[in-house]
Amino acid sequence: MRGKNGVGILVDSHLRESVVEVRRVNDRLMTIKLVVGECTLNVVSAYAPQVGLDEEIKRCFWEGLDDIVRSIPPSERLFIGGDFNGHIGSSAGGYTEVHGGFGFGERNGGGTLLLDFAKAFDLAIVNSSFPKREEHLVTYQSSVAKTQIDYLLLRRGDRRWCVDCKVILGETLATQHRLLVMDFGIMIRRKKRSIRGRSMIRWGALTKDKAQELEGKLSEMGSWRSSGDANTMWSTTTDCIRKAARDVLGLASGRAGSHKGD
C-alpha cells in the first residue's frame, strides 16, 4: 500500500561517520544530527499539510516542528528544509526580520504560518534572501501553475555564512518539484601542533672548538660502548648526544619554526 506522506534526508558518503543521531518523528517530520569538526549540525526535513486538510492535522504538524526546534540547543546549527505548502509572497510585508524581500507570488495563510513560525524562533527564510530571476525562485511548477512552496530556513545569526540559495534548473527530483540548493560555509578549526616555549639545543653555536669539546664529552660518557639490541643502542646513543650538546652548546627557548626536536 502506498503511503500518503513521507520525508527523508540524504547524506553524502564522506559525512556518514559524522551522523550521531537520526530521529523520525512521524511521516511529516524527520531530523538528523551531525558533528563536523567542532560544529554540531541539526537538519530537519518537513512536509506541511496541504491547505484543504483538517485543522487538527495542521496543528499537530506545527506543534511537532515547534518541539523539535525547542529541543535543539542555541549553540548548535539548525537547518530546516521542506515543502511547507504555503506562499510567503514576493515582499517582506511586516516580516522583514525573517523574509529577505525576494520571494515569489502572493502570500496566503500557509505562508503566514511559516513566517510566524520563523519569527517566533528567530529564523531566516533563506530562499527569500537573494535577488533571483523567476525561474530560480519557483520551486513547484505544473501545467497550470507555478509557485514557491519549498523553503530552507536557518538561524538568523548564521545567515551571514550562507552565500547563495536558488532553484537549480533541470534537476527534477519529483514530477513537479524543483531542486532548491543553499550554499553554506562551515569553518572547521584544525588543531595546530605548537612547540612554543620548548627548550631547544643551540646547534647554531657549534664551532670547531665546540665540536672538539663535544667529542671529548661523548668519549667521557662512553656512549659508543652501549650494549643491547639496535633500538636500545640507538636510544642510549642519542640520549648521550643530546645531554652532551646541552652541556656544551646550551639551550635556547621559544618557537623554533619547523624544527621537530633536539
Residue pairs with C-beta under 8 A, 6 or more apart in sequence:
3 27
4 27
5 27
5 28
5 47
6 27
6 47
7 27
7 28
7 29
7 30
7 45
7 46
7 47
7 82
8 30
8 45
9 30
9 32
9 43
9 45
11 19
11 32
11 34
15 34
15 36
18 34
18 35
18 36
19 32
19 33
19 34
20 33
20 34
20 35
21 31
21 32
21 33
22 30
22 31
22 32
23 30
23 31
23 32
24 30
25 31
25 64
25 68
26 64
27 47
28 46
28 47
28 48
28 49
28 61
28 64
29 44
29 45
29 46
29 47
29 61
29 64
29 65
29 68
30 44
30 45
31 42
31 43
31 44
31 45
31 68
32 42
32 43
33 40
33 41
33 42
33 43
33 76
34 40
34 41
34 43
35 41
36 186
36 188
37 186
37 188
37 189
38 188
38 189
39 77
39 186
39 187
39 188
40 75
40 76
40 77
41 76
41 77
41 79
41 186
42 72
42 76
42 77
42 78
42 79
43 79
43 80
43 81
44 65
44 68
44 69
44 78
44 79
44 80
44 81
44 82
45 81
45 82
46 61
46 65
46 80
46 81
46 82
46 83
46 84
47 82
47 83
48 58
48 61
48 82
48 83
48 84
48 85
48 86
48 110
48 113
48 114
49 57
49 58
49 61
49 85
50 85
51 85
51 86
51 108
51 109
51 110
58 113
62 113
62 117
65 80
65 117
66 117
66 120
69 78
69 80
69 121
72 78
74 155
77 154
77 155
77 158
77 186
78 123
78 154
78 155
78 158
79 152
79 153
79 154
79 182
79 184
80 123
80 151
80 152
80 153
80 154
81 150
81 151
81 152
81 153
81 180
82 150
82 151
83 149
83 150
83 177
84 110
84 111
84 113
84 114
84 149
84 150
84 151
85 110
85 149
86 108
86 109
86 110
86 111
86 112
86 113
86 114
86 149
87 103
87 104
87 105
87 106
87 107
87 108
87 110
87 111
87 147
87 148
87 149
88 95
88 99
88 103
88 107
88 111
88 114
88 115
88 125
88 128
88 148
88 151
89 99
89 103
89 105
89 106
89 107
89 111
90 102
90 103
90 104
90 105
90 106
91 99
91 101
91 103
92 99
92 100
92 101
92 128
93 99
93 107
95 115
95 118
95 119
97 119
97 122
97 156
98 115
98 118
98 119
98 123
98 124
98 125
98 156
99 115
99 125
99 128
100 124
100 125
100 126
100 128
100 129
100 130
101 128
102 128
102 129
102 130
102 131
102 132
102 137
103 125
103 127
103 128
103 137
103 148
104 134
104 137
104 138
104 147
104 148
105 147
105 148
107 115
110 149
114 125
114 151
115 125
117 123
118 124
118 125
118 153
122 155
122 156
122 157
123 153
123 154
123 155
123 156
124 153
124 154
124 155
124 156
124 159
125 151
125 152
125 153
126 151
126 152
126 153
126 154
126 159
126 162
126 165
126 182
127 137
127 139
127 148
127 150
127 151
127 152
127 165
127 166
127 167
127 180
127 182
128 151
129 159
129 162
129 165
130 164
130 165
130 166
132 166
132 167
135 167
135 169
136 166
136 167
136 169
137 148
137 166
137 167
138 146
138 147
138 148
138 167
138 178
139 147
139 148
139 149
139 150
139 151
139 167
139 177
139 178
139 180
140 146
140 147
140 148
140 149
140 150
140 176
140 177
140 178
141 147
141 176
141 178
142 176
150 177
150 178
150 180
151 180
152 165
152 180
152 182
154 162
154 184
158 184
161 184
161 185
161 186
162 182
162 183
162 184
162 185
163 183
163 184
163 185
164 182
164 183
165 180
165 181
165 182
165 183
166 180
166 181
167 178
167 179
167 180
167 181
168 178
168 179
168 180
168 181
169 178
171 178
171 179
172 178
172 179
173 179
195 255
195 256
195 259
196 254
196 255
197 253
197 254
198 253
198 256
199 251
199 252
199 253
200 251
200 252
200 253
200 254
200 256
200 259
200 262
201 242
201 245
201 246
201 249
201 250
201 251
201 252
201 262
202 249
202 250
202 251
202 252
203 245
203 249
205 249
205 250
206 214
206 249
210 248
210 249
213 248
214 244
214 245
214 248
214 249
217 244
217 247
217 248
218 224
218 240
218 241
218 244
221 240
221 243
221 244
223 236
223 237
223 240
223 241
223 244
224 237
226 232
226 233
226 236
226 237
226 240
227 233
228 236
242 262
245 262
